């Protein structure tokens, strides 16, 4: 068995095939049945090929990630703030991975299939959802994310749950402080209304889905983990000041 970073490099051909299959199936739900509005993709155009961390709020298990991957592929093909026709699936942008709960990605054949599209599986931080308690940071999970950042972009959802305004995980801030990536905040909306919790079944047609890529965060790496996390949560509009 090679190192985690070595295994990442061998997944590219598999990922291209999975992107094509999932992309064709998911495109109508984003663009024909619902309406996708994208903004801020100009902020993606000059990013480095590695050490870029996308931080986003989270509304469904899979529709959020699938939409971001569609957008990255479209941007690679010169699209700005739109997908257009999905010809980009012929040669998709696969230099990206996403962080997902290990328990979720191993639960069914379908989730295992999605995992091959570039999941970095981590142990779920919740011990008890009812009590709102969490485990501490797992060092092996941090190493996997750091290894992916060495060669790729990484998408993470700091809250680790689809519950709006849930507190963020310190692990995200720890990685930012230690690895010093370019941090790209993303704010999404409408997915909770349009899809079920997993993001695989339509709940409502004609929903406006929005994805806004903000400018890279200016991070003071000398700040504490708590201060960095507060900056991230404000950027993705999940701090308490945004709660209605």
C-alpha positions as CSV (number, residue, x, y, z in Angstrom):
1,X,0.0,0.0,0.0
2,X,1.4,3.4,-0.9
3,X,1.0,6.6,1.0
4,X,-2.3,8.5,0.9
5,X,-0.8,11.2,-1.3
6,X,0.4,8.5,-3.8
7,X,-3.0,6.9,-3.9
8,X,-4.6,10.3,-4.7
9,X,-2.6,10.5,-8.0
10,X,-3.9,7.1,-9.2
11,X,-7.6,8.1,-8.9
12,X,-7.7,10.6,-11.7
13,X,-8.9,8.3,-14.5
14,X,-11.5,6.7,-12.2
15,X,-12.6,10.2,-11.1
16,X,-13.1,11.4,-14.7
17,X,-15.4,8.4,-15.4
18,X,-17.4,9.0,-12.2
19,X,-17.7,12.7,-12.9
20,X,-19.1,12.0,-16.4
21,X,-21.7,9.6,-15.0
22,X,-22.8,11.6,-12.0
23,X,-22.6,14.9,-14.0
24,X,-25.0,13.7,-16.7
25,X,-27.4,12.4,-14.1
26,X,-27.3,15.5,-11.9
27,X,-27.3,18.2,-14.5
28,X,-31.1,18.3,-15.2
29,X,-31.9,18.7,-11.5
30,X,-29.6,21.7,-11.2
31,X,-30.3,23.4,-14.5
32,X,-33.6,22.2,-16.0
33,X,-35.8,21.3,-13.1
34,X,-34.4,23.9,-10.8
35,X,-32.5,27.1,-11.5
36,X,-28.8,27.5,-10.6
37,X,-27.4,31.0,-10.1
38,X,-23.6,31.2,-9.8
39,X,-21.5,34.2,-8.8
40,X,-17.9,35.0,-8.1
41,X,-16.2,32.4,-10.3
42,X,-13.8,35.1,-11.4
43,X,-12.2,34.5,-8.0
44,X,-11.3,30.9,-9.2
45,X,-9.5,31.8,-12.3
46,X,-6.0,32.5,-11.0
47,X,-5.9,30.1,-8.1
48,X,-2.8,27.8,-7.7
49,X,-3.2,24.1,-8.6
50,X,-2.6,23.0,-5.0
51,X,-3.1,24.2,-1.4
52,X,-6.5,25.7,-1.9
53,X,-9.1,25.0,0.7
54,X,-12.8,25.8,-0.1
55,X,-14.9,26.3,3.0
56,X,-18.6,26.2,2.6
57,X,-21.9,26.0,4.5
58,X,-23.6,22.6,4.1
59,X,-27.2,21.9,3.2
60,X,-27.2,18.3,1.7
61,X,-24.8,15.4,1.8
62,X,-24.1,15.2,-1.9
63,X,-25.9,17.9,-4.0
64,X,-23.6,20.6,-2.6
65,X,-20.4,18.9,-3.6
66,X,-21.7,17.7,-6.9
67,X,-22.7,21.3,-7.8
68,X,-19.3,22.6,-6.8
69,X,-17.6,20.0,-9.0
70,X,-19.9,21.0,-12.0
71,X,-18.8,24.6,-11.5
72,X,-15.1,23.8,-11.3
73,X,-15.3,21.8,-14.5
74,X,-17.2,24.6,-16.3
75,X,-14.6,27.2,-15.1
76,X,-11.9,25.0,-16.5
77,X,-13.6,25.2,-19.9
78,X,-13.7,29.0,-19.7
79,X,-17.2,29.5,-18.4
80,X,-17.9,32.3,-15.9
81,X,-20.8,32.3,-13.5
82,X,-22.6,29.7,-15.6
83,X,-22.5,26.0,-16.5
84,X,-23.8,26.2,-20.1
85,X,-24.2,22.8,-21.8
86,X,-22.2,20.1,-19.9
87,X,-19.5,19.5,-22.6
88,X,-17.0,20.1,-19.8
89,X,-17.8,16.5,-18.6
90,X,-15.8,15.2,-21.6
91,X,-12.6,16.5,-19.8
92,X,-13.5,17.4,-16.3
93,X,-11.4,19.2,-13.7
94,X,-10.5,16.4,-11.2
95,X,-7.8,18.1,-9.2
96,X,-10.1,18.4,-6.2
97,X,-11.1,16.4,-3.2
98,X,-13.9,16.8,-0.6
99,X,-14.0,16.0,3.1
100,X,-16.9,13.6,4.1
101,X,-17.8,11.6,7.1
102,X,-16.4,8.1,7.0
103,X,-19.7,6.6,8.3
104,X,-21.7,8.2,5.5
105,X,-19.4,7.2,2.7
106,X,-19.3,3.6,3.7
107,X,-23.0,3.2,4.3
108,X,-24.2,2.0,0.8
109,X,-22.9,1.0,-2.6
110,X,-23.9,4.4,-4.0
111,X,-22.0,6.3,-1.3
112,X,-19.0,4.1,-1.9
113,X,-19.2,5.0,-5.6
114,X,-19.3,8.7,-4.8
115,X,-16.3,8.2,-2.5
116,X,-14.3,7.2,-5.5
117,X,-14.9,10.7,-7.0
118,X,-12.5,12.1,-4.4
119,X,-13.7,11.7,-0.9
120,X,-11.3,12.3,2.0
121,X,-13.1,10.3,4.7
122,X,-12.8,11.5,8.3
123,X,-14.3,10.3,11.5
124,X,-17.6,12.0,12.4
125,X,-16.9,14.6,15.1
126,X,-20.3,14.2,16.8
127,X,-20.4,11.8,19.8
128,X,-24.0,12.6,20.6
129,X,-26.2,14.8,18.4
130,X,-28.8,15.1,21.1
131,X,-26.3,16.5,23.6
132,X,-24.3,18.4,21.0
133,X,-21.0,16.9,22.2
134,X,-18.0,16.3,19.9
135,X,-14.9,14.2,19.7
136,X,-11.5,15.8,19.5
137,X,-9.5,16.2,16.3
138,X,-8.2,12.9,14.8
139,X,-4.6,13.3,13.8
140,X,-4.8,10.8,10.9
141,X,-7.7,12.8,9.4
142,X,-5.7,16.0,9.5
143,X,-2.8,14.2,7.8
144,X,-5.0,13.0,5.0
145,X,-6.4,16.5,4.3
146,X,-2.9,18.0,4.4
147,X,-1.7,15.4,1.9
148,X,-4.5,16.3,-0.4
149,X,-3.7,20.0,-0.1
150,X,-0.1,19.3,-1.2
151,X,-1.3,18.5,-4.7
152,X,-4.9,19.5,-5.0
153,X,-7.9,21.7,-4.1
154,X,-9.9,20.5,-1.1
155,X,-13.6,21.2,-0.3
156,X,-14.6,21.1,3.4
157,X,-17.7,21.9,5.3
158,X,-16.5,23.3,8.7
159,X,-19.8,22.6,10.4
160,X,-19.7,18.9,9.6
161,X,-23.5,18.8,9.6
162,X,-26.3,20.1,7.4
163,X,-27.9,21.9,10.4
164,X,-27.8,25.6,9.7
165,X,-25.8,27.8,12.1
166,X,-24.2,24.8,13.9
167,X,-20.8,25.6,15.4
168,X,-17.8,25.1,13.2
169,X,-15.1,22.4,13.9
170,X,-11.7,23.6,15.2
171,X,-10.1,21.0,12.9
172,X,-10.7,23.2,9.9
173,X,-9.1,26.2,11.6
174,X,-6.2,24.0,12.8
175,X,-5.5,22.9,9.2
176,X,-5.6,26.5,8.0
177,X,-3.2,27.6,10.7
178,X,-0.7,24.8,10.1
179,X,-0.9,24.4,6.3
180,X,-1.6,28.0,5.3
181,X,-3.7,27.3,2.2
182,X,-5.5,29.8,0.1
183,X,-8.9,29.8,1.8
184,X,-11.9,30.3,-0.5
185,X,-15.3,30.9,1.2
186,X,-18.4,29.6,-0.5
187,X,-22.0,30.4,0.4
188,X,-24.8,28.2,-1.0
189,X,-28.6,28.4,-0.6
190,X,-31.7,26.7,-1.9
191,X,-30.4,23.1,-1.8
192,X,-32.2,22.2,1.4
193,X,-35.5,23.2,-0.2
194,X,-34.9,21.5,-3.6
195,X,-33.4,18.2,-2.4
196,X,-33.8,15.7,0.4
197,X,-31.1,15.5,3.1
198,X,-28.8,13.3,1.1
199,X,-29.2,15.6,-1.9
200,X,-30.1,12.7,-4.2
201,X,-33.9,13.1,-4.5
202,X,-35.9,16.1,-5.7
203,X,-38.2,17.6,-3.1
204,X,-39.3,20.7,-4.9
205,X,-39.1,21.9,-8.5
206,X,-38.4,25.4,-9.7
207,X,-36.1,26.3,-6.7
208,X,-33.5,28.9,-7.0
209,X,-30.1,27.4,-6.1
210,X,-27.4,29.9,-5.4
211,X,-23.6,29.4,-5.2
212,X,-21.4,32.4,-4.4
213,X,-17.6,32.2,-4.4
214,X,-16.2,35.0,-2.3
215,X,-12.6,36.4,-2.6
216,X,-9.9,34.5,-0.7
217,X,-9.8,35.2,3.0
218,X,-7.1,37.3,4.5
219,X,-5.9,35.1,7.3
220,X,-3.7,36.2,10.2
221,X,-1.9,32.9,10.9
222,X,-0.7,34.1,14.2
223,X,-4.2,34.2,15.5
224,X,-5.6,31.4,17.7
225,X,-7.5,28.5,16.2
226,X,-10.7,29.9,17.7
227,X,-10.1,33.3,16.1
228,X,-9.4,31.8,12.7
229,X,-12.5,29.6,13.0
230,X,-14.6,32.7,13.8
231,X,-13.3,34.4,10.6
232,X,-14.2,31.3,8.5
233,X,-17.7,31.0,10.0
234,X,-18.4,34.7,9.4
235,X,-17.2,34.4,5.8
236,X,-19.6,31.5,5.0
237,X,-22.4,33.4,6.8
238,X,-22.9,30.8,9.5
239,X,-22.1,32.9,12.5
240,X,-24.9,34.0,14.8
241,X,-25.1,37.5,13.3
242,X,-26.5,35.9,10.1
243,X,-29.1,33.8,11.9
244,X,-32.7,35.0,11.2
